[in-house]
């Protein structure tokens, strides 16, 4: 059986969907799985033994250059030559639904009551019902497993094996690592300013823990902020710019990750590494809380169906709450 999964973006959403792969392979050992993803996120899927082919598209570029749509359609139609028995749209957007329909004739996805862009469901043959405000990981597990005739339980997900794989490269980050000490990663950025925990509070956390704290960054603005943090504390070091392969390798070796609700933070869960995710204007239902993966949430109420980008309540979270939690998680 050949299956294509369409999950184009974003990084954290892809990670949350990938957990289903190991259970699909256990249930249907001979299945062949291809994954269609935006080019810039392809590296997160690379080296996963449960994926046969990582197929890339660049639909993001169409916002800048609409004439490229014909090139992308031609590319997707070439992928359709693989003759998939089933295509699963795990995204639930118009663009992902169209991509899925171009790939094959038998399409599964969420029903109209379970997704934000309801008209996407018109393109599905098999429709899965799961409330939009349910746990994000559970939703992904359901849409990937139910079309194949089984379900993935919360207990199975709770006992998952790490599912992010990488090549052992040295991109300069090894020099920042302390071999005989504790290494903590700080993820200081995200897609919205209101999702970012204040840099000065990250500094206070580093000063309290007095361990080797490594700041990762993804833009020049984040790099400038990381450099400022390093000037405030001798316990903070700024790692070089990293691709997703090296980021996976770094997180896999860290003792703890503390970060905003964003992709690199969720990678710690995918690698079974201790983490603290800091939530402000987004719902904690996006993650699983485990013995080693904890969350801290600001006092604001969150409507998962209508997020408030002007909710800056994350600033109100007391850094001492994070410090106390980190003390319990550290070796």
N, C-alpha and C positions, 0 to 999 in steps of 0.2 A: 504493500500500500504506500502510495506517495502522497504526502501532505505538505502544503505550504502554509506557513504562519505569516500573517501580515501584522507586524507591530513596528511601525516606522520610527516612533519616538515616544517620549523623550527618554533620557538615560535611565532615570529611576523607574519609569513605567516598563521599560524593556527588562530591567532586572527583575521586577516583580512578576513579569510573565514567564521569565526563563525558569523559574522554580518548577514549573509544570513539566519540563522536558524529561527529567529523570523518571517521573511517574508514568508518563506516556510510554517511554521505552520499556519500563518494567511490565506494563500491561500489554503492549503490542511490540514485542522484541524485534520483529522484522520490518517495522515501519521505517520509511525514509522521510526525514524531515528537512525541508528547506525553510529559511527564514528571510523575509523581505524587510529591509531596514533602510533608513536614510544613511547615506555614505558616512557621515561624520560619526555615527554610532556603531558602525560595523565592527570595530575592534573589540567592543564589549562581548560580542558573540563568538569571536574567534577562539579557536582551540577547544571549543566545547565538543566533547565526543558524541553527544546526542544530536548534533546538527550535521547534516550531510553537506549542505551548501549555504553560505551566507550570500544573499543576492541583494545588491544595493540599488537604490534609486536616489535621485536628487530632486525631489519635489519641492524642497525648501527653496531652491533657486528660482522656481517659477514665480515667486513673488517679485523678484527683481527683473526677470527676463521671461515673459510669458511665451515668447516664441519657442522656448525650449520644450514646450509640452509635447510636441510631436516626437522629439528625440526620446523623451521619457516613455511615451506610449509604445514606441517601437521597441525599446529596451524591455519593457514588461511583457510585450507579446512574444519576444524571444524566450523569456523565462517560461512562458506558457507551453513551449515545445516539450517541457518535461512531462506534460500530460498528467497533471495532478488528479488524484481521485477525490481529494477534498482540499478546499482552501478555507482557512479560518481567519477571519478578520477579528483580531483581538483588540483593535483600536476603537472602532465604533465612530469613525469620522467619514465624511463624504469622500475625501481623497483616498482613505484606506479601503473603503468599500468599493470604489471604482477600480482601484488597484487589484483587489481580490477578484472582481468580476472579469477583469482582463486576463487574469491568470488561469481561470478555469470555469467550469459550468456548474459545479456543485459547491455552493458557498454557505458557510456558517458564520453567525455573528450574533450580537445581542439584539433583542427585540426593541421596538420603538420606545417602550417605557423604561428601558435600561440604559439608554445612551443620551448624550447631550444633543447630538445632531441626528434627530429622529428619522429623517428621510433616508439615512444610510441603510436602515433596516429594510427598505424596499428592495434592496439588491441581494438579500440573503434568501436562501432556500430553507435553511435550518436556523431557527431563531431561539436564542437562549434568554430566559428571563432571570434577571438578577438586579435588584434595586441599585440605582446609581450611587447611593450613599452607603452601600455595604462596603466591607473591607476590600481595599483595592487588590490585595493579593488573592483573596478568596474569589473575587470576580474574574481575575485572570485565569485561575485554576479551573473555574467552572466553564468558561467559554472555550478553553482548550481541551477539556476532557469530555464534556457531555456530548459533543458531536461525534466522539469516538466510542460512545456507548458505556462510559464509566464516569465516576466522580472521584476527585481527589479530596481527601478529608483534611480537616485542620490538624489532626494528630499526625498525619503523614507529613504535612508541611512543617510542623513543629520539629519533626525528627529528620529533616532533609539533610542531604549531603551537600557540602559546598559545591556550587555550580558555576563559578567563574574561574576560568583557566587562563594561563598566561605563559609567555616565553620568558626565560630567565635572561633578561638583558640588563645592562648597567647603563642607565641614562644619567648618571651623576648623582642619583638620590642616595646611593649606598654611602656616600661620604657624609651624609647628614645623619645616618643611623648610628645609634649607640649600641654596640654589640653586647656589652655586659650591663646594660641598664634597661630602663623602661622607655619605650617610644610611644608617644601619643600623637595622633594626627588631628589637626584642626581643619575643618572645612568651613570657610568663612563667607563664601559667596552663594548666590542662588539666582533665580530668574527675576525676582522682585526685590527691591530694597526693603520692603516691609517684612520679608522672610528672613532677613539677616540679623543675627544676634550681634550686639554692639562689639566692635573690636576691642574697646577698652575693657570689656568684661571678659573676653577671651584672655587678655593679658593678665587680669586678676586670677583667672583660673590657673594659668601657667605659673604664676608666682606662688600660688597656694600649693600646687602639686609638686613643684620643683623637680620635674622630670623633663626629658628631652621632648619638646613639643614642636612638631613639624607642621608648618602651614602650607597647604596646597592651594593653588590658584589657577584661574582659567582665563583671566583677562588682564590687561595692563592696569586697570583700575584696582583689581583685586591684588595684583602684584605690589602696587604702591602701598596699599593698606597693610599687606603682609610685611613689607619692609619697615613700615612705621612700627608695627607690633614688635618686630625683632629688636628695634632700637629701645623699646620700653622694658624688655626683659631678656636677661642672658639665657633664659631657659627656652627661648623661642628661636627656631631656625626656619628659614624659607627654603623650600625645596625648589629645584629647577623646574621649568615648564615640563609637563609630563604628557605623554600620550596615554590612551586608555590602557594599553598593555602594561606599561610601567606603573600606572596608578593601581591596577589590580595587584601587581606584585608588591607594591609598597603597603597597601592595606592588608594584604595577606600576612605580612610579617609584623604588623603593628600590635601593640598590647591593648590599645584602646583608640577609638575614633570618636571625636566630639564634633558635631556639625549641624548645620541648618537642614531643613527638610528639602533635600536636593539629591541628585543622582549619586555623586560620590559617597555621600553618607549611607545611602541604601546599599551600596556595594559591600559594606561591612557585614550586613545581614546575609548577603549572598555568599560571602566567604566564611561565614560562621565566626566572625571576629567580634569582640565586645564593642558596643557602641552606645552613644547617647545622642538621640536626635532631638533637636530643639524646635518646637512648633510654636508659631504665632498665629498667622491668619489662615492656616491650612489644618485640616482635620487629622487627628492621630489615627483615624481608621485607615490611613494609607499604609500602615506598617503592622507587623507582628511584634508584640512585646514578649520577650523571652527572659530566661535567667541572665543572659548576657547582653541583650539588646533592650535598652530602656528608652523612655521618652520623658521630656519635660515640656509641659504645655503652659502657655500664657493664660491669664484669666479670662480672655475674651471668648464669647460664643462664636462658633463657626457654622455657617450654613454650607454644607458640601455642594449644594446645587448652585450657589451664588457666592463665590469667594469675594471677600472685601480686600482689595489691594491697598486700601488706605488704613488697614488695621495694623498699627505699629506696636501692638501690645507685647510683642516679643521682647521689647526693651525693658519691660517690667519684671521679667524673670530674674530672680535673685541668683547671682552666680554661685552663692554658697550652696544652693540646692544641687547644682551641677557638680560642684566640688565634692560634696558628700556622696553623691551617687558614684562619681569617678573613684573615690577611695574604696568603695565596696567592690568595684569591678576590676581594679588593678591587681596584678599578681603580688 
